[in-house]
Amino acid sequence: MSALLHVQGLRKAFGGLVAVDGLGFEVAAGDILGLLGPNGSGKTTALNLISGALEPDAGSVRLDGVELAGLPAHRIARLGVARTFQLVRVLPSMSCLENVAAGMAFRPQGVFGARARSLAIELLERVGLAHAAHAHAGDLTYIDQKRLELARALALAPRVLLLDEWLAGLNPTELQEGIALVRSLREQGLAIVLVEHVMDAVHALCDRCVVMSAGRWLAAGPTARVLADPKVVEAYLGEDAQSLEAKADHA
């Protein structure tokens, strides 16, 4: 299957700190790629570069052949890239319904009014928040704010979805529900880049992974093989080799 999202030679420096250095990967429609690595390895910066929150110093980000690098975030969103954030960003004084309906404006053609509200209700139902449609977003629990942020990202009708630790902080039941929800998004054809530290989710969802360390590509390939790579075991999350290898063996 040909790639929908193609990242090549991506680089970003902040003064003397090179946060992302030569990163490259491809993701096809219906594929979930895990973007992994220790804290500070450049994963979130990479998502910021893909989504337009930051402009790369070098490299290419192409969506179905269209160059995205250097475009503003709102144009990238309209072209089909949506994301969630590691630190949840909702519009706290607005209702959940209004938060999601606002996202409809950034679809390629834009959806407004009663149609936007109707679609917003459907998305809130999908993420398990229909009961809170008229509650203020700022009054939600942290976990429900994460659900709301996902619904707002889906409101853009994206082709590529960037999830930045969306499954972090969930209890075991919520985690299984979250895994099932992300899997359903893949089944509808989204290309997903998943930044995640929850290894159960990585094994359940990601056929392939790219591991970063200090801004650079460290390893890539099938999830179980990558997580058993000695370089990854040494660098990833500070876990010892026995722990990571045990997780890989049970994949």
C-alpha positions in Angstrom: 0.0 0.0 0.0 1.4 3.4 -1.0 2.2 5.9 1.8 -0.4 8.7 2.5 2.0 10.6 4.8 5.6 10.8 3.8 8.2 12.4 6.2 11.8 12.8 5.0 14.9 14.5 6.5 12.9 16.5 9.0 15.1 18.8 11.1 14.4 21.4 13.8 16.9 23.2 16.1 16.3 25.6 18.9 19.6 27.6 19.1 22.2 25.0 19.7 19.8 22.2 20.6 18.8 20.0 17.7 15.4 18.6 18.7 14.7 16.6 15.5 17.6 15.6 13.2 16.9 13.8 9.9 13.7 12.1 10.9 11.9 10.1 8.2 9.0 7.6 8.0 5.9 6.8 6.0 2.3 6.0 7.0 -0.4 4.5 4.8 -4.1 4.9 5.1 -5.4 2.4 7.7 -1.9 2.1 9.3 -0.9 3.0 12.9 2.8 3.9 13.3 4.2 4.2 16.8 6.6 7.1 17.3 8.4 6.1 20.4 11.4 7.2 22.5 12.5 8.5 25.9 11.2 11.8 27.2 13.0 14.6 25.4 13.8 12.5 22.3 11.9 14.9 20.0 8.6 13.0 19.5 6.3 15.9 20.3 8.5 18.3 18.3 8.1 16.0 15.3 4.3 16.1 15.6 4.5 19.9 15.9 6.5 20.0 12.6 4.0 17.8 10.8 1.0 19.7 12.0 2.4 23.1 11.4 2.7 24.3 15.0 6.4 24.6 14.2 8.2 25.2 10.8 11.0 22.8 10.0 14.5 24.0 9.3 14.9 21.3 6.7 13.0 18.3 5.3 9.8 17.4 3.7 6.3 16.5 4.9 4.0 15.3 2.1 0.4 14.4 2.4 -0.7 12.4 -0.6 2.0 14.2 -2.6 1.2 17.7 -1.4 4.0 19.4 0.5 3.0 20.6 4.0 6.3 21.8 5.4 6.2 25.5 6.0 2.4 25.8 5.6 0.5 27.4 8.6 -1.3 25.0 10.9 -4.9 26.0 9.8 -4.0 25.1 6.1 -2.5 21.8 7.1 -5.7 21.1 9.1 -7.9 21.8 6.1 -5.7 19.5 4.0 -6.4 16.6 6.3 -4.1 16.5 9.3 -5.6 16.6 12.8 -4.0 16.1 16.2 -4.3 15.9 20.0 -1.9 17.4 22.4 0.2 16.0 25.2 -1.1 18.8 27.4 -4.8 18.8 26.7 -6.1 22.0 25.0 -9.9 22.5 25.2 -11.9 25.7 25.1 -12.9 25.7 28.8 -15.7 28.3 28.7 -17.5 26.6 25.8 -19.6 23.5 26.0 -18.4 20.2 24.7 -20.9 20.6 21.8 -19.5 24.0 20.9 -15.9 22.7 21.2 -16.5 20.0 18.6 -18.7 22.1 16.4 -15.9 24.7 16.2 -13.7 22.0 14.7 -16.2 21.5 11.9 -15.2 24.9 10.5 -11.8 23.5 9.6 -13.0 20.7 7.4 -12.0 21.2 3.7 -15.3 22.8 2.9 -16.4 23.8 6.4 -19.6 22.8 8.2 -21.6 25.2 10.2 -24.9 25.7 12.0 -27.4 22.9 12.7 -25.4 20.4 10.6 -22.2 21.1 12.6 -24.1 20.6 15.8 -25.6 17.3 14.6 -22.3 15.9 13.6 -20.8 17.1 16.8 -23.3 15.1 18.8 -22.4 12.0 16.8 -18.7 12.5 17.5 -19.4 13.0 21.2 -21.4 9.8 21.2 -18.5 8.0 19.6 -16.0 9.1 22.3 -18.4 8.4 25.1 -19.3 12.1 25.9 -22.8 12.4 24.7 -24.1 12.8 28.2 -21.8 15.9 28.7 -22.7 17.7 25.4 -23.9 20.8 27.2 -21.4 20.8 30.0 -18.6 23.3 30.0 -15.3 21.8 28.8 -13.5 23.3 31.7 -15.7 21.3 34.2 -14.7 17.9 32.7 -12.3 15.5 34.3 -8.9 15.3 32.7 -9.7 12.0 31.0 -13.0 13.4 29.6 -11.1 16.4 28.3 -8.9 14.0 26.4 -12.0 12.4 24.9 -13.3 15.8 24.0 -10.0 16.8 22.3 -10.2 13.6 20.2 -13.7 14.4 19.2 -12.7 17.9 18.1 -9.8 16.5 16.1 -12.1 14.1 14.4 -14.5 17.0 13.6 -11.9 18.0 11.0 -12.6 14.8 9.0 -8.9 14.1 8.9 -7.0 11.7 6.7 -4.0 11.7 9.1 -4.5 11.7 12.9 -1.6 12.5 15.2 -2.1 11.3 18.8 0.3 12.6 21.4 0.1 10.4 24.5 -3.7 10.3 24.2 -3.9 6.9 26.1 -1.7 8.1 29.0 -3.4 8.3 32.4 -6.3 5.9 31.6 -7.3 3.2 34.1 -7.3 -0.4 32.8 -11.0 -0.3 31.6 -10.6 3.1 30.0 -7.4 2.0 28.3 -9.1 -1.0 26.7 -11.9 1.3 25.6 -9.4 3.8 24.2 -7.5 1.0 22.3 -10.8 -0.1 20.8 -11.6 3.4 19.7 -8.3 4.0 18.1 -8.5 0.6 16.3 -11.9 1.6 14.9 -10.4 4.8 13.5 -7.8 2.8 11.7 -10.6 0.5 10.3 -12.3 3.5 8.8 -9.0 4.3 6.9 -7.2 6.9 8.9 -3.5 7.0 8.9 -2.4 7.4 12.6 0.9 8.4 14.2 0.8 7.4 17.8 3.2 8.9 20.3 2.8 6.7 23.4 4.5 5.4 26.5 1.8 2.8 27.4 3.4 -0.3 26.1 0.2 -2.4 26.2 -1.3 0.1 23.8 1.7 0.1 21.5 1.7 -3.7 21.2 -2.1 -3.8 20.7 -2.2 -1.1 18.1 1.1 -0.6 16.3 2.3 -3.0 13.6 5.4 -0.8 13.1 7.3 1.6 15.2 10.0 4.3 14.8 12.1 4.9 17.9 13.8 8.3 18.4 16.7 9.1 20.7 18.1 12.6 21.2 16.2 13.8 18.1 17.5 11.2 15.8 16.1 8.0 14.2 17.3 5.1 16.3 15.4 2.1 15.0 12.3 1.2 12.9 10.4 -1.9 11.9 7.8 -4.3 13.3 6.9 -3.5 16.9 8.1 -6.6 18.6 11.4 -6.7 16.8 12.1 -3.0 17.4 11.4 -3.2 21.1 13.8 -6.1 21.4 16.6 -4.2 19.7 19.5 -3.8 22.1 19.9 -0.1 21.1 16.2 0.5 21.9 16.4 -1.4 25.2 19.3 0.7 26.3 17.7 4.0 25.3 14.0 3.6 25.7 12.3 4.9 28.9 15.0 3.8 31.2 13.6 0.3 31.4 15.9 -2.6 31.8 16.4 -5.2 29.1 14.6 -8.0 30.8 11.4 -5.9 31.2 11.3 -4.8 27.5 12.2 -8.2 26.2 9.4 -9.8 28.3 6.9 -7.3 26.8 8.2 -8.0 23.3 7.9 -11.8 23.8 4.3 -11.4 24.8 3.4 -9.3 21.7 
